[in-house]
Amino acid sequence: MDSEMVKGRLKKLNKLMKKSGIDALVLTVAENVSFFTGFNGHDSWAIIKGTKVTLVTDSRYTEQAQKECLCCKIVQQDKGIAKATGEILNKLDSVKIVGVENRSSMQMFRTLKKHTKARVKASDSLAEKVRREKDSKEQLCISKAAKIAWKALDKALEQLRIGITESEWTGIVELEIRKLNSVISFDTIIAFGANGSLPHYQPGNRKLKKNDYILIDFGAKYKGYHSDLTRCFAVGKPSAFYRKAYDTVYRAQQEAVKNVRAGVKLSDLDSIARKVIADASLPVYGHGTGHGVGLEIHEAPMISKSSKDKLRAGDVVTIEPGIYMPGKLGIRIEDDVLVTETGCRVLSKDDKFGFSVPGLQTLIIT
Amino acid sequence: MDSEMVKGRLKKLNKLMKKSGIDALVLTVAENVSFFTGFNGHDSWAIIKGTKVTLVTDSRYTEQAQKECLCCKIVQQDKGIAKATGEILNKLDSVKIVGVENRSSMQMFRTLKKHTKARVKASDSLAEKVRREKDSKEQLCISKAAKIAWKALDKALEQLRIGITESEWTGIVELEIRKLNSVISFDTIIAFGANGSLPHYQPGNRKLKKNDYILIDFGAKYKGYHSDLTRCFAVGKPSAFYRKAYDTVYRAQQEAVKNVRAGVKLSDLDSIARKVIADASLPVYGHGTGHGVGLEIHEAPMISKSSKDKLRAGDVVTIEPGIYMPGKLGIRIEDDVLVTETGCRVLSKDDKFGFSVPGLQTLIIT
């Protein structure tokens, strides 16, 4: 991370800090720490005071931090991170009010408070606000993260065979991601047949049958940025009902994508996708229609009926409606989409492997 | 999870709740929720009021919860979990003081507080206290989790070749774990050569050489319980210095294991392992000597110099001293050990594959 980039990010954060009336901010969320320091490890915090950034870490990560964090001071602590951070804050000039991210645990917050002379208060998601608008480099990272995932899926599909378990095929998909020197975005969901009706299914020992259905919800990471993708396949000849349901989900997703544009109400976008499914007299999904994706797999904004906000240019969101019928089927289609002033760009569009073509892909496995 | 088991666990928890002066307890930590409900999903909370348990979840998990949670009431919410939990608490009889786990975020705590009529306070790790003593079924799960890991490692070693990247071999280890219908315990650490000096290394595209060193820190899960294991191998002929360092780490680990027994001070046990390394004039590791392992990969007790507590019968802990010399080498040996009144039992002992034999294993790869 070059120093100009850090400066730009800090400038935005400092502005929000000033507005919140805090003199220093303690970042405890790993992705926020990473965004402002370049550090990719865990269990480390960052103290922001104007343009000065201090990374508080421990001996497990010191060597890594020295390689990754070129623009900040690194402090190795061994007395507990909250206590150590409190003591560092005490040595900083003119810090009267300290903000601590409100996603920190109560426990950490209280320990920090105990060891800090300044007034400590829980702070709203300031770093997340800066992170929400993705610049062109970040957009490219998400797009590359999607490309890696598609490439891995293509390779993994070649290794699909009747009788393979969900669990083993999950391992194969993940190995293909590893071969591309990447890592998974989140716990891969691979569900055969009716198992797809559990939106957060954990792959098990269900075996693939001759006539079957596959749902895969997965992603890869590139430079810390996530892709989050879902596709469904039919093995052999799909039933007419499955095909109808699939086409409905596809239309719902396309309708939502078509309506993505800066200024659109998140709750309106959510309704647009749901309406397509309701109009087909099929059961409407219980989860949201999508969520922001970036350094975190789920981040602002959330596309749901209770969202009060609007889409903004620079948001990258998933669009992922579904149909779930327990014991029967589960279908979801998901892409990652960049919001622009005039519409959107599908960052996860795939020209090479055909995973973005309309219509249900059926696999013939011999 | 049978109802007798849940009853026994609740009895212990209720006792601690009474001592803390709380009428109901909100569990927000996934592993605590799982321990008292049997639910293995995420983003769900449990309300404990005497022997009554309520799982608060959302539509993504309702079907799964219905299958997994036979002893508790399931509530599907769609208004935000903290708000929903607050409203459920308001309907319970004689709840004047509610405890919320202090590992919950500030944000969640405040939202819950806002929507609850009762007094809400942050509660110390009560559920973790009940979880600390592992019963025989839990011990067996950890032991099985270790067996799965060893079996996978054995298979993965057969697929090792000169030129393979850390990342690809990591994928192979993880695929072998998947083939056994299990999942990884945590992000697998596989480091070739000097990369082992970073205790929390992330596998990259470093290729295996003809004369090289491998560090693998990994584990598998069985029924939610983790194994956490580290081994080092030499590829080709190791240097005399590496061999000396390896033998020192091995002696440190064995010396610590020999001294594990209920009643031993955690800080003393920590010193015992460190002393072996210091006496050999080699650099002493910065991390702790071990940690509890169970439903979480890191749980109580922590074996470190600052620990105030003692080992107790029923604790399952890792013993994992190491030597780290940046740019030169990194060695760690780790097993999972059950503490008994008279000593310990190494749950991760492996008779079949020879990963527990003394002395450095050297691999001849053709």
Boltz contact constraints between the chains, C-beta under 6 A:
constraints:
  - contact:
      token1: [A, 59]
      token2: [B, 286]
      max_distance: 6.0
  - contact:
      token1: [A, 60]
      token2: [B, 199]
      max_distance: 6.0
  - contact:
      token1: [A, 60]
      token2: [B, 200]
      max_distance: 6.0
  - contact:
      token1: [A, 60]
      token2: [B, 287]
      max_distance: 6.0
  - contact:
      token1: [A, 63]
      token2: [B, 198]
      max_distance: 6.0
  - contact:
      token1: [A, 63]
      token2: [B, 326]
      max_distance: 6.0
  - contact:
      token1: [A, 64]
      token2: [B, 198]
      max_distance: 6.0
  - contact:
      token1: [A, 102]
      token2: [B, 106]
      max_distance: 6.0
  - contact:
      token1: [A, 102]
      token2: [B, 107]
      max_distance: 6.0
  - contact:
      token1: [A, 103]
      token2: [B, 105]
      max_distance: 6.0
  - contact:
      token1: [A, 103]
      token2: [B, 107]
      max_distance: 6.0
  - contact:
      token1: [A, 104]
      token2: [B, 106]
      max_distance: 6.0
  - contact:
      token1: [A, 105]
      token2: [B, 103]
      max_distance: 6.0
  - contact:
      token1: [A, 106]
      token2: [B, 102]
      max_distance: 6.0
  - contact:
      token1: [A, 106]
      token2: [B, 104]
      max_distance: 6.0
  - contact:
      token1: [A, 106]
      token2: [B, 109]
      max_distance: 6.0
  - contact:
      token1: [A, 106]
      token2: [B, 122]
      max_distance: 6.0
  - contact:
      token1: [A, 107]
      token2: [B, 102]
      max_distance: 6.0
  - contact:
      token1: [A, 107]
      token2: [B, 103]
      max_distance: 6.0
  - contact:
      token1: [A, 109]
      token2: [B, 106]
      max_distance: 6.0
  - contact:
      token1: [A, 122]
      token2: [B, 106]
      max_distance: 6.0
  - contact:
      token1: [A, 167]
      token2: [B, 178]
      max_distance: 6.0
  - contact:
      token1: [A, 167]
      token2: [B, 181]
      max_distance: 6.0
  - contact:
      token1: [A, 168]
      token2: [B, 178]
      max_distance: 6.0
  - contact:
      token1: [A, 168]
      token2: [B, 179]
      max_distance: 6.0
  - contact:
      token1: [A, 170]
      token2: [B, 178]
      max_distance: 6.0
  - contact:
      token1: [A, 171]
      token2: [B, 175]
      max_distance: 6.0
  - contact:
      token1: [A, 171]
      token2: [B, 178]
      max_distance: 6.0
  - contact:
      token1: [A, 174]
      token2: [B, 174]
      max_distance: 6.0
  - contact:
      token1: [A, 175]
      token2: [B, 171]
      max_distance: 6.0
  - contact:
      token1: [A, 175]
      token2: [B, 175]
      max_distance: 6.0
  - contact:
      token1: [A, 178]
      token2: [B, 167]
      max_distance: 6.0
  - contact:
      token1: [A, 178]
      token2: [B, 168]
      max_distance: 6.0
  - contact:
      token1: [A, 178]
      token2: [B, 170]
      max_distance: 6.0
  - contact:
      token1: [A, 178]
      token2: [B, 171]
      max_distance: 6.0
  - contact:
      token1: [A, 179]
      token2: [B, 168]
      max_distance: 6.0
  - contact:
      token1: [A, 181]
      token2: [B, 167]
      max_distance: 6.0
  - contact:
      token1: [A, 181]
      token2: [B, 205]
      max_distance: 6.0
  - contact:
      token1: [A, 198]
      token2: [B, 63]
      max_distance: 6.0
  - contact:
      token1: [A, 198]
      token2: [B, 64]
      max_distance: 6.0
  - contact:
      token1: [A, 199]
      token2: [B, 60]
      max_distance: 6.0
  - contact:
      token1: [A, 200]
      token2: [B, 60]
      max_distance: 6.0
  - contact:
      token1: [A, 205]
      token2: [B, 181]
      max_distance: 6.0
  - contact:
      token1: [A, 286]
      token2: [B, 59]
      max_distance: 6.0
  - contact:
      token1: [A, 287]
      token2: [B, 60]
      max_distance: 6.0
  - contact:
      token1: [A, 326]
      token2: [B, 63]
      max_distance: 6.0
